[in-house]
Amino acid sequence: MLSVILHQVHTRRKALALTFDDGPNPIYTRGILDLLKEVSGKATFFMIGEQMENYPDVVRAVDSEGHEIGNHTYSHPYLSRISKDECKLELKRTEILIHKLTGKRPRVFRPPYLEYNEDVVAVSESAGYRMIGALNLDAQDWGQPGAGHIFDKSLECVRNGSILMFHDGYGDRSQTMQAVGWLLQILSTKGYQLVTVSELLASEQMRGED
């Protein structure tokens, strides 16, 4: 039986986690950092190792501003289509890069395309990762469906403990930037704290707990 990928954290805390995949990117990642700074928010960036090698200064900027860097593999493959050893190497290469550039070991992992099988779950768990999904998959920001669509579908998923996914790498992410800018203002007005995934996990409660 496959382990459940985490889409939401059970918490009473009025907080949620914004996450960004496929960076770092010198334009869009830095743009997201500026937007987060305006509302004193933190986020988790699931980075690809190949991109980290291309833009190490952006990796350091994300870390220095207090955001979390998660593992999104080295080359962004469909992990269920490669061997277990290749899967281990994909995670390990990126983990080494993150540690080299930030001095920190990543604690969270998101499989590319949110696609995984039993081997991927086993590799993730043996490496000590929590495997992270997201609630707002209908936003489909990767397909550039329009800033309004991205915003509306993400806003529908806002609640305590939500994990929301966007993309700051590969292609034109201007729609995502616009939608996230709108969303950050709404969340700030509603009194939500914007925290990293690991910080959200730290407030996790057992289900059924009152």
C-alpha positions as CSV (number, residue, x, y, z in Angstrom):
1,M,0.0,0.0,0.0
2,L,1.4,3.4,-1.0
3,S,2.1,6.0,1.7
4,V,-0.2,9.0,1.4
5,I,1.3,12.1,-0.1
6,L,0.6,15.0,2.1
7,H,-1.7,17.7,0.7
8,Q,-2.8,19.4,3.9
9,V,-1.6,19.5,7.5
10,H,-4.2,19.0,10.2
11,T,-3.7,22.1,12.4
12,R,-5.7,24.7,14.3
13,R,-3.2,27.3,13.4
14,K,-4.4,29.9,10.8
15,A,-1.4,29.2,8.6
16,L,-0.7,27.7,5.2
17,A,2.3,26.9,3.0
18,L,2.9,28.2,-0.5
19,T,5.2,26.1,-2.5
20,F,7.0,26.7,-5.8
21,D,8.3,24.0,-8.1
22,D,11.0,23.7,-10.9
23,G,13.2,26.6,-10.0
24,P,15.4,28.3,-9.3
25,N,14.8,30.9,-12.0
26,P,16.6,34.2,-12.0
27,I,13.5,36.2,-13.0
28,Y,10.5,34.4,-11.5
29,T,12.1,33.1,-8.3
30,R,13.5,36.5,-7.4
31,G,10.1,38.0,-8.3
32,I,8.3,35.6,-5.9
33,L,10.8,36.5,-3.2
34,D,9.9,40.2,-3.6
35,L,6.2,39.4,-3.4
36,L,6.7,37.4,-0.2
37,K,8.8,40.1,1.3
38,E,6.0,42.6,0.9
39,V,3.7,40.5,3.2
40,S,6.5,39.1,5.5
41,G,5.7,35.6,4.2
42,K,7.8,32.5,3.9
43,A,7.5,29.7,1.4
44,T,9.0,26.4,0.3
45,F,10.8,26.1,-3.0
46,F,11.1,22.6,-4.4
47,M,14.2,23.0,-6.6
48,I,15.6,20.9,-9.4
49,G,19.3,20.1,-9.1
50,E,20.1,21.0,-12.7
51,Q,18.6,24.4,-12.2
52,M,20.4,24.9,-8.9
53,E,23.7,24.3,-10.7
54,N,22.7,27.0,-13.3
55,Y,21.7,29.6,-10.7
56,P,23.4,29.0,-7.4
57,D,23.1,32.7,-6.5
58,V,19.3,32.4,-6.6
59,V,19.5,29.3,-4.3
60,R,21.5,31.3,-1.8
61,A,19.1,34.2,-2.0
62,V,16.1,32.0,-1.2
63,D,17.9,30.5,1.7
64,S,19.2,33.8,3.1
65,E,15.7,35.3,3.1
66,G,14.5,32.5,5.4
67,H,12.6,30.3,3.0
68,E,12.8,26.5,2.8
69,I,14.3,24.5,-0.1
70,G,12.8,21.1,-0.8
71,N,14.1,18.3,-3.0
72,H,12.4,18.1,-6.4
73,T,15.0,15.6,-7.9
74,Y,18.0,16.4,-10.1
75,S,16.6,16.1,-13.6
76,H,12.8,16.0,-13.1
77,P,12.1,12.5,-14.4
78,Y,9.0,10.4,-14.0
79,L,10.4,8.5,-11.0
80,S,8.3,5.4,-11.5
81,R,9.8,4.9,-15.0
82,I,13.4,4.6,-13.7
83,S,15.1,2.1,-11.4
84,K,15.1,2.3,-7.6
85,D,18.8,3.1,-7.6
86,E,18.3,5.8,-10.2
87,C,15.6,7.3,-8.0
88,K,17.9,7.3,-5.0
89,L,20.6,9.1,-7.1
90,E,18.1,11.7,-8.3
91,L,17.3,12.6,-4.7
92,K,20.8,12.3,-3.4
93,R,22.4,14.5,-6.0
94,T,20.0,17.3,-5.3
95,E,20.3,16.8,-1.5
96,I,24.1,17.2,-1.8
97,L,23.7,20.4,-3.9
98,I,21.2,21.9,-1.4
99,H,23.6,21.2,1.5
100,K,26.6,22.5,-0.5
101,L,24.9,25.8,-1.2
102,T,23.0,26.4,2.0
103,G,24.6,24.2,4.7
104,K,21.2,22.6,5.3
105,R,19.7,19.2,4.5
106,P,16.3,19.2,2.9
107,R,13.5,17.6,4.9
108,V,10.7,17.6,2.3
109,F,10.4,16.1,-1.1
110,R,7.9,16.5,-4.0
111,P,8.0,13.9,-6.8
112,P,7.9,15.4,-10.3
113,Y,4.4,15.4,-11.8
114,L,3.3,14.2,-8.3
115,E,3.8,10.8,-9.8
116,Y,5.2,7.9,-7.7
117,N,5.1,4.2,-6.9
118,E,6.0,1.9,-4.0
119,D,9.7,2.2,-4.8
120,V,9.6,6.0,-4.8
121,V,7.8,5.9,-1.4
122,A,10.4,3.5,0.0
123,V,13.3,5.7,-1.3
124,S,11.7,8.8,0.1
125,E,11.0,7.3,3.5
126,S,14.5,5.7,3.8
127,A,16.0,9.1,3.1
128,G,13.9,10.7,5.9
129,Y,11.7,12.8,3.7
130,R,8.0,13.7,4.0
131,M,6.5,13.5,0.5
132,I,4.5,16.7,-0.2
133,G,1.6,17.2,-2.6
134,A,-0.9,20.1,-2.8
135,L,-4.6,20.9,-2.6
136,N,-4.9,23.3,-5.5
137,L,-4.1,21.0,-8.4
138,D,-7.0,22.4,-10.4
139,A,-5.2,25.7,-10.6
140,Q,-2.9,24.1,-13.2
141,D,-0.6,27.1,-13.3
142,W,2.0,25.0,-15.2
143,G,-0.4,25.1,-18.2
144,Q,-0.8,28.9,-18.1
145,P,-4.6,28.9,-17.9
146,G,-4.8,32.6,-17.0
147,A,-4.0,34.4,-13.8
148,G,-7.7,34.6,-12.9
149,H,-8.1,30.8,-13.1
150,I,-5.0,30.2,-11.1
151,F,-6.1,32.6,-8.4
152,D,-9.7,31.4,-8.2
153,K,-8.9,27.7,-8.0
154,S,-6.2,28.4,-5.4
155,L,-8.4,30.6,-3.3
156,E,-11.0,27.8,-3.1
157,C,-8.3,25.7,-1.4
158,V,-7.4,28.2,1.3
159,R,-7.9,26.8,4.8
160,N,-5.9,26.1,7.9
161,G,-3.0,23.8,7.0
162,S,-3.4,24.1,3.2
163,I,-0.4,23.3,1.0
164,L,-0.6,25.2,-2.3
165,M,1.6,24.5,-5.4
166,F,2.8,26.9,-8.0
167,H,5.7,27.0,-10.5
168,D,8.6,29.5,-10.7
169,G,10.6,27.6,-13.2
170,Y,10.5,26.6,-16.9
171,G,8.6,28.8,-19.3
172,D,6.6,32.0,-18.9
173,R,5.5,32.2,-15.3
174,S,4.0,35.7,-15.5
175,Q,0.5,34.4,-14.9
176,T,1.6,32.7,-11.8
177,M,3.3,35.8,-10.6
178,Q,0.2,37.8,-11.0
179,A,-2.1,35.3,-9.4
180,V,0.3,34.8,-6.4
181,G,0.5,38.6,-6.0
182,W,-3.3,38.7,-5.7
183,L,-3.5,35.7,-3.4
184,L,-0.8,37.1,-1.0
185,Q,-2.8,40.3,-0.5
186,I,-6.0,38.3,0.2
187,L,-4.3,35.9,2.6
188,S,-2.6,38.8,4.4
189,T,-6.0,40.6,4.8
190,K,-7.6,37.4,6.1
191,G,-4.9,37.0,8.7
192,Y,-3.2,33.9,7.4
193,Q,0.4,33.2,8.3
194,L,2.5,32.2,5.3
195,V,5.0,29.6,6.5
196,T,7.3,26.9,5.2
197,V,6.1,23.3,4.8
198,S,8.4,22.2,7.6
199,E,7.0,24.9,9.9
200,L,3.5,23.8,9.1
201,L,4.4,20.2,9.8
202,A,5.7,21.3,13.2
203,S,2.1,22.4,14.1
204,E,0.6,19.2,12.9
205,Q,-2.0,17.6,15.2
206,M,-3.2,14.0,15.4
207,R,-6.5,13.6,13.6
208,G,-9.4,13.4,16.0
209,E,-7.6,15.5,18.6
210,D,-9.7,18.3,20.1
